[in-house]
Amino acid sequence: MTKFVVLSTQRSGSTWVVDMLNSHPRVLAQSELFMHGGVGHPKWAGERELLYWQTFIADKGGGRLVRPYWLWHYLGRAFAARPGIDAVGFKLMYSQLTRISKPLMPGLWLKRARIIHLMRRNALDVVLSKEAGEARQGVLHARDGQEVEAVRLRLDTDTLVRRLTLHERAIAGARVRFKRVGVPYREVVYEDLVEIEQAGFDELFRFLGVEPQRVTSSLQKVNPTAHEELIENYGEVRDALEGTPFAGQLR
C-alpha cells in the first residue's frame, strides 16, 4: 500500500485536490491531521475516525521527550492499511510542518511516504481566497447547491507585494526541503491541474501506484473568476502591482 502526503499551503486548492483523490474508490486522502488548533475529529475529506494530532497528543502527556514516540504511533494509525484501499495519506500545510518538523520529517522518510507538492502559481488568488474566507467569517468551502455569501474585498496595497513575495518564498523553501529528503516527490500546479483535470489526476494516481479512474468533486467555486468583481479597490491594486513580477496575476 502506498503512503502519501499532499503538501501545500493554505488556500492553494488542496481541499479540492483531496476531494478529487477521494473520489477514487481505492484511495483514502485524509484532512489536515496536524491543523493548528485542531480539536476533535476532522470534518472534511476522507475517513474521520482519527483525532487531530493536537487533540491526540494533548491526552498523552509526558512532555517533549515522548512526543517522537507518539508521533510515530500516530503516523502508523494515519497510514494504516484499510480493506480495499491501495493508497492512503493526508494533507499537510507548510506551517504545520514547520511547527513539528524535527520529528515529522524523519517519520515521513521512515514511512516512505510519497509527497505530492501542490503549488498555486497565482499568489494573488491565494491572498484573495484568505481575505474572502475572513470576510465570510471562516467559511472557506462550499458544496454544490450551498449558498455562498458574495463579498467585496479591499486589499492593503502597502503590504500586498510583501505578502505575494512571502508566498513564493514559502513554496521555494518547501521545494528545496522535500527534494532533499529522499522520498518519491511530485510537483503539481493547481492552475495546470484545473485545466487538464482528468489527465492530471491520472498522473497523480499512477504516482500513487493505483489504476487511474474518473474523478469528481462536489465542491463549488466560491469566488468570482474576474478580480474586478471581487476587489473593491481594483485600480489601487493594479497600480501597486505595476512593474512587479506579480502584475500579470491580476485578471
Residue pairs with C-beta under 8 A, 6 or more apart in sequence:
1 81
1 85
1 86
1 87
1 88
2 86
2 87
2 88
2 89
2 114
2 208
2 209
2 210
3 79
3 87
3 88
3 89
3 111
3 112
3 113
3 114
4 29
4 87
4 88
4 89
4 113
4 114
4 115
4 116
4 208
5 89
5 90
5 91
5 92
5 108
5 113
5 114
5 115
5 116
6 14
6 17
6 18
6 21
6 29
6 89
6 90
6 91
6 92
6 116
6 118
7 92
7 93
7 94
7 97
7 115
7 116
7 117
7 118
7 174
7 178
8 14
8 17
8 91
8 92
8 93
8 94
8 117
8 118
8 119
8 120
9 93
9 94
9 95
9 120
9 126
9 167
9 170
9 171
9 174
10 93
10 95
10 126
10 130
11 120
11 125
11 126
11 129
11 130
11 133
11 140
12 118
12 119
12 120
12 126
12 190
13 118
13 120
13 190
13 193
13 194
14 91
14 93
14 118
15 44
15 45
15 91
15 140
15 141
15 219
16 217
16 219
17 116
17 118
17 188
17 190
17 193
18 29
18 30
18 31
18 44
18 45
18 46
18 91
19 45
19 217
19 218
19 219
20 201
20 215
20 216
20 217
21 27
21 29
21 201
21 204
21 215
22 28
22 29
22 45
22 46
23 213
23 214
23 215
23 216
23 217
24 205
24 210
24 213
24 215
25 84
25 213
26 84
26 85
26 86
26 87
26 210
26 211
27 85
27 86
27 87
27 88
27 205
27 208
27 210
28 46
28 47
28 82
28 85
28 87
28 88
28 89
29 45
29 46
29 88
29 89
29 90
29 91
30 42
30 45
30 46
30 47
30 48
30 50
30 78
30 88
30 89
30 90
30 91
31 42
31 43
31 44
31 45
31 46
31 48
31 90
31 91
32 38
32 42
32 90
32 91
32 92
32 93
32 96
33 42
33 50
33 52
33 53
33 74
33 78
33 90
33 91
33 92
34 52
34 53
34 54
34 92
34 93
34 96
34 97
34 99
34 100
34 104
35 42
35 52
35 53
35 54
35 93
35 96
36 54
36 95
36 96
36 99
37 54
38 52
38 53
38 54
38 55
39 52
39 54
39 55
40 51
40 52
40 55
41 48
41 49
41 50
41 51
41 52
42 48
42 50
42 52
44 141
45 90
45 91
47 82
50 56
50 74
50 77
50 78
53 71
53 74
53 100
56 70
56 74
57 67
57 70
57 71
57 74
60 66
60 70
62 70
67 103
68 103
68 107
71 100
71 103
71 104
71 107
72 103
72 107
75 107
75 108
75 111
78 88
78 90
79 88
79 89
79 111
79 113
80 88
81 88
82 88
86 208
86 209
86 210
87 208
87 209
87 210
89 113
89 114
89 116
94 170
94 173
94 174
97 104
97 105
97 174
105 177
105 181
108 115
108 181
108 183
109 181
109 182
109 183
112 183
112 184
113 183
114 183
114 184
114 185
114 186
114 207
114 208
115 178
115 181
115 183
115 184
115 185
115 186
116 186
116 188
116 204
116 207
117 174
117 175
117 178
117 185
117 186
117 187
117 188
118 188
118 189
118 190
118 193
119 171
119 187
119 188
119 189
119 190
120 126
120 189
120 190
120 191
121 189
121 190
121 191
121 192
122 191
122 249
123 163
123 164
123 167
123 168
123 246
123 249
124 164
124 227
124 241
124 246
124 249
124 250
125 249
126 167
127 155
127 160
127 163
127 164
127 167
128 153
128 155
128 223
128 227
128 230
128 231
129 140
129 223
131 153
131 155
132 151
132 153
132 222
132 223
132 230
133 139
133 140
135 151
135 153
136 148
136 149
136 151
136 222
139 148
139 149
139 222
140 222
141 219
141 222
142 148
142 219
142 220
142 222
143 218
143 219
143 220
144 218
144 219
144 220
145 220
146 220
148 220
148 222
151 230
152 230
152 231
152 232
153 230
153 231
153 232
154 231
154 232
154 233
155 231
155 233
155 236
155 237
157 233
157 236
157 237
157 239
157 240
160 237
160 240
160 241
161 240
161 241
161 244
161 246
164 244
164 246
164 249
175 187
178 185
179 185
184 207
186 204
186 207
188 200
188 204
192 200
193 200
193 201
197 215
198 214
198 215
201 212
201 215
202 212
205 211
205 212
205 213
206 212
223 230
224 230
225 251
226 251
227 234
227 237
227 250
227 251
228 234
228 251
231 237
237 250
238 250
241 247
241 249
241 250
